[in-house]
Amino acid sequence: MTKVGTDVLGGCIPQYTVKHETWMGAFLPLSAQRKEKPAADPWILTGAQLAPGFSPLDSTPANRTYFLSLFPAYRDLIIRLTPPS
């Protein structure tokens, strides 16, 4: 798993290139998910630059059931990163 962020000394990298035909997902580390105050909602902002440009015809939506059948050892991670099928 790759940690993207500004804490380079803590093992993060500032950016990451995802190779063609590779799924990607993001979530906050557990330390950031703990709410210090009820109004402090944790959030994450991700972005993707595509070259060549994005076409919906070239995209396949995530399918939790399919991924679970292929990678049962990653069940917890797949459930965390995919919508219900």
Secondary structure, DSSP 8 states (H G I E B T S, - for coil): ---BSS-GGGT-BS-----TT--------HHHHS-SSTT-----------SS---GGG-----HHHHHHH-GGGHHHHHHHS---
